[in-house]
Amino acid sequence: MTDQRHLAEVDAAMAGLIAADAERQRTSIHLIASENFTSRAVMQASGSVFTNKYSEGYPGRRYYEGCAVVDQMEDLARDRAKSLFGAEHANVQPHSGAQANMGTYFSLLDPGDVVLGMRLDQGGHLTHGSHVNFSGMLYRFEAYGVDPSTERVDMDEVRKVALSVRPKMIVAGFSAYSRILDWEAFRGIADEVGALLMVDAAHIIGLVAGGAHPSPIPYAHVTTATTHKALRGPRGGLILCEERFGADIDKGVFPNAQGGALNNQIAAKAVAFHEASTDEYRAYTAQIVANASAMADSMTADGIRIVSGGTDNHLFLMDLRSIDDDLTGRDAARLLDTVGITVNFNTIPFDPRPPFKATGLRIGLPAATTCGMKEDEVRRVGTLVARALRGRGDEAEMAAVAGEVAELASAFQPYPVDFPGHV
Ligand SMILES: Cc1ncc(COP(=O)(O)O)c(C=O)c1O
């Protein structure tokens, strides 16, 4: 039989590290737009015996025996994903968002093909053609960006670039953009130039699931996503597509991009899809959007410039020049970490600084909303962020801010006080 002792008895060092991060998660305010806290049920499935099973292939077509139960489990996950998003086909095997994109590119593109995506320094993602990523190494990515005056994606500009570069695929989606993209217009441009439309919905898929954001599914040939952001599932990827692309997409994931599926993660994705189909989850996503908007508006009233003037989704970008011209994103993020507020620094459109310094902070509300914060609390968090950044160098002010952060964090915790960090 396997060793049945608890982790703390078997490996005190690792148990200690897990407990330390659980403590960090419980005692800080989390504003990283791509992070969230999973339910106990999701964690249980992720930590289940499905971690033991090899199952290369897909339900009914496996390269291993003993997959009857795994087949039912993956079918349940696929069916739930299809029903939650109204999609014809779902692939739940991508290990991550990057691999969902890799599987999609492998299935629908040939090396050297032209692809049009959003500029990384204006909100796009590494997998949309960065030269340090496989996407930029294998394909000829061209880019569209945001309009300098509105800081929004201008569909006339996207069309102009598409007509000039004639891509085989257009990628719509982002990691740091606070507005709603016009999926229908993207599809219109794709049809006009004879391109496929891939929507990378990694950031917004949770909002889509809860009805708090327009769905790209009816317009995109293929939609890729992560399951661990607002969707509140385990770390992982997901691909949704029209039935006619299903077989190619499946092949693009396995065997093109990956080997054996992470069955424990797929089980946990299925639990997350189930949770995301409830009224409670719908209310949660509406609250995320309301919170993001309330926080961005109150910061604006406090004299802080928010890129594009606000937000329609779960995130926004602060332009730190409105606090101090010399304050970099990296320094601001580190400073906030010292008072218990976790954020990430980010370039803003037309940023005068390189990405590793940057001029912006990306602020996201899914995690704080999971902890139960509503508009009043997130406005208070916004004030604390501003006080910390403006009061840097003033030790008494920083201590006062840290005290208030600790008090708020303890009133809005993701897990019970005695939670050891694992189930
Ligand atoms: C738009 C977008 N696509 C893809 C990814 C990649 O996801 P992962 O980190 O799971 O590989 C991310 C991650 O933040 C993202 O924001």
The ligand as a Gaussian input file, in Angstrom:
#p B3LYP/6-31G(d) Opt

LIG

0 1
 C       -4.296000      35.917000     -23.242000
 C       -3.510000      34.802000     -22.642000
 N       -3.255000      33.711000     -23.381000
 C       -2.548000      32.688000     -22.903000
 C       -2.072000      32.701000     -21.607000
 C       -1.209000      31.562000     -21.161000
 O       -1.718000      30.842000     -20.139000
 P       -0.733000      29.895000     -19.259000
 O        0.021000      30.799000     -18.372000
 O       -1.691000      28.976000     -18.571000
 O        0.136000      29.173000     -20.218000
 C       -2.331000      33.791000     -20.789000
 C       -1.824000      33.814000     -19.408000
 O       -1.902000      34.716000     -18.676000
 C       -3.057000      34.887000     -21.318000
 O       -3.302000      35.974000     -20.595000

